Amino acid sequence: MLYDWIKALHVISIIAWMAGLLYLPRLFVYHCQAPAGSETSETFKVMERRLLRAIMNPAMIAAYVFGIAMIVLTPEWMKQGWLHAKLLFVLLLTVSHMMMARWRRDFAEDRNTRPQRFYRIANEVPTLLMIGIVIFVIVKPF
């Protein structure tokens, strides 16, 4: 019963984290269009900061805590290749998260030099990683 609760909380955390990972780069795309210092730019700065700090960071931490708890409860998973592949993709998702945090800081300090196209492409990275993670967890190809 405890495992099922932990798994449910892990999935809820992942959904919240992914929502942020998919939305933040979209905000960056629109933020690129706003002149630095404008009211629109300042609004985007607030939205981006709140999304990262109030949703994405706590959701990522919770996903890690509940994911580690599931591994502790089922240590035999550590011998299975699918988990190693999933963890690699989770690490890459975390790197993506950290990059977005850095880009947010650049926008906050009016130092963004990247075009919209960059953020449109960056927006696809979490989706591709998520697809891989779901396949590893559900299909367990190895």
C-alpha positions in Angstrom: 0.0 0.0 0.0 2.8 2.4 0.9 4.5 1.7 -2.5 1.3 2.6 -4.4 1.0 6.0 -2.5 4.6 6.8 -3.3 4.2 5.8 -7.0 1.1 8.0 -7.2 2.9 11.0 -5.7 5.8 10.3 -8.0 3.5 10.4 -11.1 1.8 13.6 -9.8 5.2 15.2 -9.3 6.4 14.2 -12.8 3.2 15.7 -14.3 3.8 19.0 -12.6 7.5 19.0 -13.5 6.8 18.2 -17.1 4.1 20.9 -17.3 6.7 23.4 -16.3 9.4 22.0 -18.6 7.0 22.3 -21.5 5.7 25.7 -20.6 8.8 27.7 -19.6 10.5 27.6 -23.0 7.2 28.6 -24.6 7.3 31.7 -22.4 10.8 32.3 -23.5 9.6 32.3 -27.2 7.1 35.0 -26.4 9.5 36.9 -24.1 11.9 37.2 -27.1 9.4 39.4 -28.8 9.1 41.8 -25.8 11.5 44.8 -25.8 13.8 44.7 -22.7 12.5 46.8 -19.9 8.9 47.0 -21.3 5.9 46.2 -19.2 5.4 43.0 -21.2 9.0 41.9 -20.6 8.6 42.5 -16.8 5.4 40.5 -16.8 7.2 37.6 -18.5 10.0 37.8 -15.9 7.5 37.4 -13.1 5.7 34.5 -14.8 9.0 32.7 -15.5 10.3 33.2 -12.0 7.1 31.9 -10.4 6.8 29.0 -12.7 10.4 27.9 -12.0 10.5 28.5 -8.3 6.9 27.7 -7.2 6.2 24.8 -9.5 9.1 23.3 -11.4 11.7 23.2 -8.6 9.4 21.7 -5.9 8.0 19.3 -8.5 11.5 18.1 -9.6 12.6 17.7 -5.9 9.4 15.7 -5.1 9.9 13.5 -8.2 13.4 12.7 -7.1 12.3 12.0 -3.5 9.5 9.7 -4.5 11.5 8.1 -7.3 14.3 7.3 -4.9 11.8 6.0 -2.3 10.4 3.6 -5.0 13.9 2.3 -5.7 14.6 1.8 -2.0 11.4 -0.2 -1.7 12.3 -2.3 -4.8 16.1 -2.6 -4.9 16.0 -5.4 -7.4 15.2 -2.8 -10.0 18.8 -1.6 -9.8 19.8 -4.7 -11.7 17.5 -4.0 -14.7 18.7 -2.1 -17.7 15.5 -0.2 -18.3 15.9 1.6 -15.0 19.5 2.6 -15.9 18.3 4.0 -19.2 15.4 5.8 -17.5 17.8 7.3 -14.9 20.0 8.6 -17.7 17.1 10.3 -19.3 16.0 11.7 -16.0 19.5 13.1 -15.6 19.2 14.7 -19.0 15.8 16.1 -18.0 17.4 17.6 -15.0 20.2 19.2 -17.1 17.4 20.6 -19.3 15.8 22.1 -16.2 19.1 23.6 -15.1 19.6 25.1 -18.5 16.2 26.7 -18.5 16.9 28.1 -15.0 20.0 29.8 -16.5 18.1 31.1 -19.5 15.5 32.5 -17.1 18.2 34.3 -15.2 19.5 35.8 -18.5 16.0 37.1 -19.3 15.6 38.5 -15.8 18.8 40.4 -16.2 17.9 41.5 -19.8 20.9 39.5 -21.2 19.1 37.1 -23.5 20.9 36.8 -26.8 19.1 33.7 -28.2 16.4 33.9 -30.9 12.9 32.5 -30.7 13.9 29.6 -32.9 16.4 28.4 -30.2 13.7 28.2 -27.6 11.2 26.6 -30.0 13.8 23.8 -30.5 14.7 23.7 -26.8 11.0 23.2 -26.1 11.1 19.8 -27.8 13.9 18.4 -25.7 11.8 17.6 -22.6 9.1 16.0 -24.8 11.6 13.6 -26.4 13.1 12.7 -23.1 9.7 12.1 -21.6 8.8 9.8 -24.5 12.0 7.8 -23.8 11.3 7.6 -20.1 7.7 6.4 -20.6 8.9 3.7 -23.0 11.6 2.5 -20.6 9.2 2.3 -17.7 6.2 0.8 -19.5 7.8 -1.4 -22.2 11.0 -2.2 -20.4 12.9 -3.0 -23.6 15.9 -4.3 -21.7 
